[in-house]
Amino acid sequence: MSNMSRTTRIMVFVALYAALAIVLDFVKDFIPFTSIWANGGSIDISLIPMVFASIHLGVKWGIVTGLIQFVASVAIGATRLYFAPYSPILGFVCDYLIPVVIMGAASFFMKKTDDKTDIIQLEIGIVICMAVRILCQVISGVYCWVDASDIGTAAAWAFSVQYNLSYGIPTLVMLVIVMPILYKAFEKKVDKPL
C-alpha cells in the first residue's frame, strides 16, 4: 500500500473519530446522570472515540484527533469556551487544550504484539492520562476560577480537587470498563495495518 493511500486512510479515521466524539458530546446531555454538575463538569463519554483513536491509530494520530475534534467542536458551537477571569491563558490550556489532547496518548504504554495486546497496559495509560487531565482541571480551578482573594489557598485546592474528582473518577471508571470491551470487540480490525 502506498504512503498516500495509508495517509488518506488515517485521515479518514481521524475525521471519523473526531466526528463521533462531537456527536457523543451532544448525546451526553440527554443521558441522565452524566451532566449533573454545574460549571461544565460531566461524565465525558466523548473520550471513548479519543482513546479508541489512540489505540487504532497510535499516540501521534490520537493527539491529532483530539486537536481536530476540539477545533471542530468549537467551530460548530458544540463546545462553548469559557475564559477564566484570572489567568485566561492558563485556564484555556488547563481546561480545554491539555484535557482534550491528553486522551489521544492513552495507548502510549500498549505494546501491540502478534498475538494480543495487554489490556492492563491500556488501562494504565487511561489512568495516567485521566490523572493528568484531572490535575490540569484542578490547577485551573485553583488559579483561574476562584475569587482573587482565594487564588492558591487551601480552600481553593480542596474545592477544586473535590469538584473535579466528582466527575473525573466516574469518567475514569467508565473508560476502564468500556475501552477493554470495545477493544476486544474490534481487535481484529484495529490490529490490521493501516
MODELLER restraints for C-alpha pairs under 7 A, 6 or more apart:
rsr = mdl.restraints
at = mdl.atoms
rsr.add(forms.Gaussian(group=physical.xy_distance, feature=features.Distance(at['CA:6:A'], at['CA:194:A']), mean=5.93, stdev=0.5))
rsr.add(forms.Gaussian(group=physical.xy_distance, feature=features.Distance(at['CA:9:A'], at['CA:194:A']), mean=6.89, stdev=0.5))
rsr.add(forms.Gaussian(group=physical.xy_distance, feature=features.Distance(at['CA:14:A'], at['CA:65:A']), mean=5.27, stdev=0.5))
rsr.add(forms.Gaussian(group=physical.xy_distance, feature=features.Distance(at['CA:17:A'], at['CA:49:A']), mean=5.34, stdev=0.5))
rsr.add(forms.Gaussian(group=physical.xy_distance, feature=features.Distance(at['CA:17:A'], at['CA:50:A']), mean=6.71, stdev=0.5))
rsr.add(forms.Gaussian(group=physical.xy_distance, feature=features.Distance(at['CA:17:A'], at['CA:53:A']), mean=6.31, stdev=0.5))
rsr.add(forms.Gaussian(group=physical.xy_distance, feature=features.Distance(at['CA:17:A'], at['CA:65:A']), mean=6.95, stdev=0.5))
rsr.add(forms.Gaussian(group=physical.xy_distance, feature=features.Distance(at['CA:18:A'], at['CA:65:A']), mean=5.77, stdev=0.5))
rsr.add(forms.Gaussian(group=physical.xy_distance, feature=features.Distance(at['CA:18:A'], at['CA:66:A']), mean=6.91, stdev=0.5))
rsr.add(forms.Gaussian(group=physical.xy_distance, feature=features.Distance(at['CA:18:A'], at['CA:68:A']), mean=6.54, stdev=0.5))
rsr.add(forms.Gaussian(group=physical.xy_distance, feature=features.Distance(at['CA:18:A'], at['CA:69:A']), mean=4.49, stdev=0.5))
rsr.add(forms.Gaussian(group=physical.xy_distance, feature=features.Distance(at['CA:19:A'], at['CA:69:A']), mean=6.87, stdev=0.5))
rsr.add(forms.Gaussian(group=physical.xy_distance, feature=features.Distance(at['CA:20:A'], at['CA:49:A']), mean=6.51, stdev=0.5))
rsr.add(forms.Gaussian(group=physical.xy_distance, feature=features.Distance(at['CA:21:A'], at['CA:46:A']), mean=4.46, stdev=0.5))
rsr.add(forms.Gaussian(group=physical.xy_distance, feature=features.Distance(at['CA:21:A'], at['CA:47:A']), mean=6.73, stdev=0.5))
rsr.add(forms.Gaussian(group=physical.xy_distance, feature=features.Distance(at['CA:21:A'], at['CA:49:A']), mean=5.67, stdev=0.5))
rsr.add(forms.Gaussian(group=physical.xy_distance, feature=features.Distance(at['CA:21:A'], at['CA:50:A']), mean=6.98, stdev=0.5))
rsr.add(forms.Gaussian(group=physical.xy_distance, feature=features.Distance(at['CA:21:A'], at['CA:69:A']), mean=6.99, stdev=0.5))
rsr.add(forms.Gaussian(group=physical.xy_distance, feature=features.Distance(at['CA:22:A'], at['CA:46:A']), mean=6.80, stdev=0.5))
rsr.add(forms.Gaussian(group=physical.xy_distance, feature=features.Distance(at['CA:22:A'], at['CA:69:A']), mean=6.78, stdev=0.5))
rsr.add(forms.Gaussian(group=physical.xy_distance, feature=features.Distance(at['CA:22:A'], at['CA:73:A']), mean=6.19, stdev=0.5))
rsr.add(forms.Gaussian(group=physical.xy_distance, feature=features.Distance(at['CA:24:A'], at['CA:45:A']), mean=6.30, stdev=0.5))
rsr.add(forms.Gaussian(group=physical.xy_distance, feature=features.Distance(at['CA:24:A'], at['CA:46:A']), mean=4.94, stdev=0.5))
rsr.add(forms.Gaussian(group=physical.xy_distance, feature=features.Distance(at['CA:25:A'], at['CA:45:A']), mean=6.97, stdev=0.5))
rsr.add(forms.Gaussian(group=physical.xy_distance, feature=features.Distance(at['CA:25:A'], at['CA:46:A']), mean=5.23, stdev=0.5))
rsr.add(forms.Gaussian(group=physical.xy_distance, feature=features.Distance(at['CA:28:A'], at['CA:34:A']), mean=6.26, stdev=0.5))
rsr.add(forms.Gaussian(group=physical.xy_distance, feature=features.Distance(at['CA:28:A'], at['CA:45:A']), mean=6.77, stdev=0.5))
rsr.add(forms.Gaussian(group=physical.xy_distance, feature=features.Distance(at['CA:29:A'], at['CA:35:A']), mean=6.12, stdev=0.5))
rsr.add(forms.Gaussian(group=physical.xy_distance, feature=features.Distance(at['CA:34:A'], at['CA:42:A']), mean=5.38, stdev=0.5))
rsr.add(forms.Gaussian(group=physical.xy_distance, feature=features.Distance(at['CA:34:A'], at['CA:43:A']), mean=4.83, stdev=0.5))
rsr.add(forms.Gaussian(group=physical.xy_distance, feature=features.Distance(at['CA:35:A'], at['CA:41:A']), mean=6.75, stdev=0.5))
rsr.add(forms.Gaussian(group=physical.xy_distance, feature=features.Distance(at['CA:35:A'], at['CA:42:A']), mean=4.56, stdev=0.5))
rsr.add(forms.Gaussian(group=physical.xy_distance, feature=features.Distance(at['CA:35:A'], at['CA:43:A']), mean=6.61, stdev=0.5))
rsr.add(forms.Gaussian(group=physical.xy_distance, feature=features.Distance(at['CA:36:A'], at['CA:42:A']), mean=6.75, stdev=0.5))
rsr.add(forms.Gaussian(group=physical.xy_distance, feature=features.Distance(at['CA:41:A'], at['CA:167:A']), mean=6.35, stdev=0.5))
rsr.add(forms.Gaussian(group=physical.xy_distance, feature=features.Distance(at['CA:42:A'], at['CA:167:A']), mean=5.70, stdev=0.5))
rsr.add(forms.Gaussian(group=physical.xy_distance, feature=features.Distance(at['CA:43:A'], at['CA:167:A']), mean=5.59, stdev=0.5))
rsr.add(forms.Gaussian(group=physical.xy_distance, feature=features.Distance(at['CA:43:A'], at['CA:170:A']), mean=6.35, stdev=0.5))
rsr.add(forms.Gaussian(group=physical.xy_distance, feature=features.Distance(at['CA:43:A'], at['CA:171:A']), mean=4.91, stdev=0.5))
rsr.add(forms.Gaussian(group=physical.xy_distance, feature=features.Distance(at['CA:44:A'], at['CA:171:A']), mean=5.96, stdev=0.5))
rsr.add(forms.Gaussian(group=physical.xy_distance, feature=features.Distance(at['CA:47:A'], at['CA:103:A']), mean=6.98, stdev=0.5))
rsr.add(forms.Gaussian(group=physical.xy_distance, feature=features.Distance(at['CA:48:A'], at['CA:175:A']), mean=6.84, stdev=0.5))
rsr.add(forms.Gaussian(group=physical.xy_distance, feature=features.Distance(at['CA:50:A'], at['CA:62:A']), mean=6.42, stdev=0.5))
rsr.add(forms.Gaussian(group=physical.xy_distance, feature=features.Distance(at['CA:50:A'], at['CA:65:A']), mean=6.90, stdev=0.5))
rsr.add(forms.Gaussian(group=physical.xy_distance, feature=features.Distance(at['CA:50:A'], at['CA:66:A']), mean=6.29, stdev=0.5))
rsr.add(forms.Gaussian(group=physical.xy_distance, feature=features.Distance(at['CA:50:A'], at['CA:103:A']), mean=6.05, stdev=0.5))
rsr.add(forms.Gaussian(group=physical.xy_distance, feature=features.Distance(at['CA:50:A'], at['CA:104:A']), mean=5.50, stdev=0.5))
rsr.add(forms.Gaussian(group=physical.xy_distance, feature=features.Distance(at['CA:51:A'], at['CA:103:A']), mean=5.78, stdev=0.5))
rsr.add(forms.Gaussian(group=physical.xy_distance, feature=features.Distance(at['CA:51:A'], at['CA:104:A']), mean=5.69, stdev=0.5))
rsr.add(forms.Gaussian(group=physical.xy_distance, feature=features.Distance(at['CA:51:A'], at['CA:106:A']), mean=5.89, stdev=0.5))
rsr.add(forms.Gaussian(group=physical.xy_distance, feature=features.Distance(at['CA:53:A'], at['CA:62:A']), mean=5.02, stdev=0.5))
rsr.add(forms.Gaussian(group=physical.xy_distance, feature=features.Distance(at['CA:53:A'], at['CA:104:A']), mean=6.80, stdev=0.5))
rsr.add(forms.Gaussian(group=physical.xy_distance, feature=features.Distance(at['CA:54:A'], at['CA:61:A']), mean=6.73, stdev=0.5))
rsr.add(forms.Gaussian(group=physical.xy_distance, feature=features.Distance(at['CA:54:A'], at['CA:62:A']), mean=4.10, stdev=0.5))
rsr.add(forms.Gaussian(group=physical.xy_distance, feature=features.Distance(at['CA:54:A'], at['CA:104:A']), mean=4.97, stdev=0.5))
rsr.add(forms.Gaussian(group=physical.xy_distance, feature=features.Distance(at['CA:54:A'], at['CA:105:A']), mean=6.04, stdev=0.5))
rsr.add(forms.Gaussian(group=physical.xy_distance, feature=features.Distance(at['CA:54:A'], at['CA:106:A']), mean=6.18, stdev=0.5))
rsr.add(forms.Gaussian(group=physical.xy_distance, feature=features.Distance(at['CA:54:A'], at['CA:107:A']), mean=5.51, stdev=0.5))
rsr.add(forms.Gaussian(group=physical.xy_distance, feature=features.Distance(at['CA:55:A'], at['CA:107:A']), mean=5.30, stdev=0.5))
rsr.add(forms.Gaussian(group=physical.xy_distance, feature=features.Distance(at['CA:56:A'], at['CA:190:A']), mean=5.10, stdev=0.5))
rsr.add(forms.Gaussian(group=physical.xy_distance, feature=features.Distance(at['CA:58:A'], at['CA:107:A']), mean=6.82, stdev=0.5))
rsr.add(forms.Gaussian(group=physical.xy_distance, feature=features.Distance(at['CA:59:A'], at['CA:104:A']), mean=5.86, stdev=0.5))
rsr.add(forms.Gaussian(group=physical.xy_distance, feature=features.Distance(at['CA:59:A'], at['CA:105:A']), mean=4.70, stdev=0.5))
rsr.add(forms.Gaussian(group=physical.xy_distance, feature=features.Distance(at['CA:59:A'], at['CA:107:A']), mean=6.24, stdev=0.5))
rsr.add(forms.Gaussian(group=physical.xy_distance, feature=features.Distance(at['CA:59:A'], at['CA:108:A']), mean=6.05, stdev=0.5))
rsr.add(forms.Gaussian(group=physical.xy_distance, feature=features.Distance(at['CA:62:A'], at['CA:104:A']), mean=3.87, stdev=0.5))
rsr.add(forms.Gaussian(group=physical.xy_distance, feature=features.Distance(at['CA:62:A'], at['CA:105:A']), mean=6.25, stdev=0.5))
rsr.add(forms.Gaussian(group=physical.xy_distance, feature=features.Distance(at['CA:63:A'], at['CA:101:A']), mean=5.19, stdev=0.5))
rsr.add(forms.Gaussian(group=physical.xy_distance, feature=features.Distance(at['CA:63:A'], at['CA:102:A']), mean=6.78, stdev=0.5))
rsr.add(forms.Gaussian(group=physical.xy_distance, feature=features.Distance(at['CA:63:A'], at['CA:104:A']), mean=4.24, stdev=0.5))
rsr.add(forms.Gaussian(group=physical.xy_distance, feature=features.Distance(at['CA:63:A'], at['CA:105:A']), mean=6.24, stdev=0.5))
rsr.add(forms.Gaussian(group=physical.xy_distance, feature=features.Distance(at['CA:66:A'], at['CA:100:A']), mean=5.64, stdev=0.5))
rsr.add(forms.Gaussian(group=physical.xy_distance, feature=features.Distance(at['CA:66:A'], at['CA:101:A']), mean=4.81, stdev=0.5))
rsr.add(forms.Gaussian(group=physical.xy_distance, feature=features.Distance(at['CA:66:A'], at['CA:104:A']), mean=6.10, stdev=0.5))
rsr.add(forms.Gaussian(group=physical.xy_distance, feature=features.Distance(at['CA:67:A'], at['CA:101:A']), mean=6.00, stdev=0.5))
rsr.add(forms.Gaussian(group=physical.xy_distance, feature=features.Distance(at['CA:70:A'], at['CA:100:A']), mean=6.88, stdev=0.5))
rsr.add(forms.Gaussian(group=physical.xy_distance, feature=features.Distance(at['CA:73:A'], at['CA:79:A']), mean=5.33, stdev=0.5))
rsr.add(forms.Gaussian(group=physical.xy_distance, feature=features.Distance(at['CA:74:A'], at['CA:80:A']), mean=6.49, stdev=0.5))
rsr.add(forms.Gaussian(group=physical.xy_distance, feature=features.Distance(at['CA:83:A'], at['CA:91:A']), mean=6.70, stdev=0.5))
rsr.add(forms.Gaussian(group=physical.xy_distance, feature=features.Distance(at['CA:83:A'], at['CA:92:A']), mean=6.61, stdev=0.5))
rsr.add(forms.Gaussian(group=physical.xy_distance, feature=features.Distance(at['CA:84:A'], at['CA:91:A']), mean=5.66, stdev=0.5))
rsr.add(forms.Gaussian(group=physical.xy_distance, feature=features.Distance(at['CA:84:A'], at['CA:144:A']), mean=5.36, stdev=0.5))
rsr.add(forms.Gaussian(group=physical.xy_distance, feature=features.Distance(at['CA:84:A'], at['CA:145:A']), mean=5.76, stdev=0.5))
rsr.add(forms.Gaussian(group=physical.xy_distance, feature=features.Distance(at['CA:85:A'], at['CA:144:A']), mean=6.42, stdev=0.5))
rsr.add(forms.Gaussian(group=physical.xy_distance, feature=features.Distance(at['CA:85:A'], at['CA:145:A']), mean=6.64, stdev=0.5))
rsr.add(forms.Gaussian(group=physical.xy_distance, feature=features.Distance(at['CA:86:A'], at['CA:144:A']), mean=4.65, stdev=0.5))
rsr.add(forms.Gaussian(group=physical.xy_distance, feature=features.Distance(at['CA:86:A'], at['CA:145:A']), mean=6.76, stdev=0.5))
rsr.add(forms.Gaussian(group=physical.xy_distance, feature=features.Distance(at['CA:87:A'], at['CA:144:A']), mean=5.51, stdev=0.5))
rsr.add(forms.Gaussian(group=physical.xy_distance, feature=features.Distance(at['CA:88:A'], at['CA:144:A']), mean=6.95, stdev=0.5))
rsr.add(forms.Gaussian(group=physical.xy_distance, feature=features.Distance(at['CA:90:A'], at['CA:140:A']), mean=6.89, stdev=0.5))
rsr.add(forms.Gaussian(group=physical.xy_distance, feature=features.Distance(at['CA:91:A'], at['CA:140:A']), mean=5.24, stdev=0.5))
rsr.add(forms.Gaussian(group=physical.xy_distance, feature=features.Distance(at['CA:91:A'], at['CA:144:A']), mean=5.81, stdev=0.5))
rsr.add(forms.Gaussian(group=physical.xy_distance, feature=features.Distance(at['CA:94:A'], at['CA:136:A']), mean=4.73, stdev=0.5))
rsr.add(forms.Gaussian(group=physical.xy_distance, feature=features.Distance(at['CA:94:A'], at['CA:137:A']), mean=5.58, stdev=0.5))
rsr.add(forms.Gaussian(group=physical.xy_distance, feature=features.Distance(at['CA:94:A'], at['CA:140:A']), mean=5.66, stdev=0.5))
rsr.add(forms.Gaussian(group=physical.xy_distance, feature=features.Distance(at['CA:95:A'], at['CA:136:A']), mean=6.81, stdev=0.5))
rsr.add(forms.Gaussian(group=physical.xy_distance, feature=features.Distance(at['CA:95:A'], at['CA:137:A']), mean=5.38, stdev=0.5))
rsr.add(forms.Gaussian(group=physical.xy_distance, feature=features.Distance(at['CA:95:A'], at['CA:140:A']), mean=6.43, stdev=0.5))
rsr.add(forms.Gaussian(group=physical.xy_distance, feature=features.Distance(at['CA:98:A'], at['CA:133:A']), mean=6.76, stdev=0.5))
rsr.add(forms.Gaussian(group=physical.xy_distance, feature=features.Distance(at['CA:99:A'], at['CA:133:A']), mean=4.64, stdev=0.5))
rsr.add(forms.Gaussian(group=physical.xy_distance, feature=features.Distance(at['CA:102:A'], at['CA:129:A']), mean=5.89, stdev=0.5))
rsr.add(forms.Gaussian(group=physical.xy_distance, feature=features.Distance(at['CA:102:A'], at['CA:133:A']), mean=6.87, stdev=0.5))
rsr.add(forms.Gaussian(group=physical.xy_distance, feature=features.Distance(at['CA:103:A'], at['CA:129:A']), mean=5.82, stdev=0.5))
rsr.add(forms.Gaussian(group=physical.xy_distance, feature=features.Distance(at['CA:106:A'], at['CA:122:A']), mean=6.79, stdev=0.5))
rsr.add(forms.Gaussian(group=physical.xy_distance, feature=features.Distance(at['CA:106:A'], at['CA:125:A']), mean=4.59, stdev=0.5))
rsr.add(forms.Gaussian(group=physical.xy_distance, feature=features.Distance(at['CA:106:A'], at['CA:126:A']), mean=5.05, stdev=0.5))
rsr.add(forms.Gaussian(group=physical.xy_distance, feature=features.Distance(at['CA:106:A'], at['CA:129:A']), mean=6.02, stdev=0.5))
rsr.add(forms.Gaussian(group=physical.xy_distance, feature=features.Distance(at['CA:107:A'], at['CA:122:A']), mean=5.69, stdev=0.5))
rsr.add(forms.Gaussian(group=physical.xy_distance, feature=features.Distance(at['CA:107:A'], at['CA:125:A']), mean=5.85, stdev=0.5))
rsr.add(forms.Gaussian(group=physical.xy_distance, feature=features.Distance(at['CA:108:A'], at['CA:125:A']), mean=6.33, stdev=0.5))
rsr.add(forms.Gaussian(group=physical.xy_distance, feature=features.Distance(at['CA:109:A'], at['CA:121:A']), mean=5.55, stdev=0.5))
rsr.add(forms.Gaussian(group=physical.xy_distance, feature=features.Distance(at['CA:109:A'], at['CA:122:A']), mean=6.59, stdev=0.5))
rsr.add(forms.Gaussian(group=physical.xy_distance, feature=features.Distance(at['CA:109:A'], at['CA:125:A']), mean=5.88, stdev=0.5))
rsr.add(forms.Gaussian(group=physical.xy_distance, feature=features.Distance(at['CA:110:A'], at['CA:117:A']), mean=6.85, stdev=0.5))
rsr.add(forms.Gaussian(group=physical.xy_distance, feature=features.Distance(at['CA:110:A'], at['CA:118:A']), mean=6.75, stdev=0.5))
rsr.add(forms.Gaussian(group=physical.xy_distance, feature=features.Distance(at['CA:110:A'], at['CA:121:A']), mean=5.18, stdev=0.5))
rsr.add(forms.Gaussian(group=physical.xy_distance, feature=features.Distance(at['CA:110:A'], at['CA:122:A']), mean=5.65, stdev=0.5))
rsr.add(forms.Gaussian(group=physical.xy_distance, feature=features.Distance(at['CA:111:A'], at['CA:117:A']), mean=6.30, stdev=0.5))
rsr.add(forms.Gaussian(group=physical.xy_distance, feature=features.Distance(at['CA:119:A'], at['CA:180:A']), mean=6.24, stdev=0.5))
rsr.add(forms.Gaussian(group=physical.xy_distance, feature=features.Distance(at['CA:123:A'], at['CA:176:A']), mean=5.82, stdev=0.5))
rsr.add(forms.Gaussian(group=physical.xy_distance, feature=features.Distance(at['CA:127:A'], at['CA:172:A']), mean=6.84, stdev=0.5))
rsr.add(forms.Gaussian(group=physical.xy_distance, feature=features.Distance(at['CA:130:A'], at['CA:172:A']), mean=6.48, stdev=0.5))
rsr.add(forms.Gaussian(group=physical.xy_distance, feature=features.Distance(at['CA:134:A'], at['CA:164:A']), mean=6.37, stdev=0.5))
rsr.add(forms.Gaussian(group=physical.xy_distance, feature=features.Distance(at['CA:134:A'], at['CA:168:A']), mean=6.35, stdev=0.5))
rsr.add(forms.Gaussian(group=physical.xy_distance, feature=features.Distance(at['CA:137:A'], at['CA:164:A']), mean=6.78, stdev=0.5))
rsr.add(forms.Gaussian(group=physical.xy_distance, feature=features.Distance(at['CA:138:A'], at['CA:160:A']), mean=5.18, stdev=0.5))
rsr.add(forms.Gaussian(group=physical.xy_distance, feature=features.Distance(at['CA:138:A'], at['CA:161:A']), mean=5.66, stdev=0.5))
rsr.add(forms.Gaussian(group=physical.xy_distance, feature=features.Distance(at['CA:138:A'], at['CA:164:A']), mean=6.30, stdev=0.5))
rsr.add(forms.Gaussian(group=physical.xy_distance, feature=features.Distance(at['CA:141:A'], at['CA:160:A']), mean=5.28, stdev=0.5))
rsr.add(forms.Gaussian(group=physical.xy_distance, feature=features.Distance(at['CA:142:A'], at['CA:151:A']), mean=5.87, stdev=0.5))
rsr.add(forms.Gaussian(group=physical.xy_distance, feature=features.Distance(at['CA:142:A'], at['CA:152:A']), mean=5.57, stdev=0.5))
rsr.add(forms.Gaussian(group=physical.xy_distance, feature=features.Distance(at['CA:142:A'], at['CA:156:A']), mean=5.16, stdev=0.5))
rsr.add(forms.Gaussian(group=physical.xy_distance, feature=features.Distance(at['CA:142:A'], at['CA:157:A']), mean=5.60, stdev=0.5))
rsr.add(forms.Gaussian(group=physical.xy_distance, feature=features.Distance(at['CA:142:A'], at['CA:160:A']), mean=6.18, stdev=0.5))
rsr.add(forms.Gaussian(group=physical.xy_distance, feature=features.Distance(at['CA:143:A'], at['CA:151:A']), mean=5.18, stdev=0.5))
rsr.add(forms.Gaussian(group=physical.xy_distance, feature=features.Distance(at['CA:143:A'], at['CA:152:A']), mean=5.94, stdev=0.5))
rsr.add(forms.Gaussian(group=physical.xy_distance, feature=features.Distance(at['CA:146:A'], at['CA:156:A']), mean=6.92, stdev=0.5))
rsr.add(forms.Gaussian(group=physical.xy_distance, feature=features.Distance(at['CA:150:A'], at['CA:156:A']), mean=6.16, stdev=0.5))
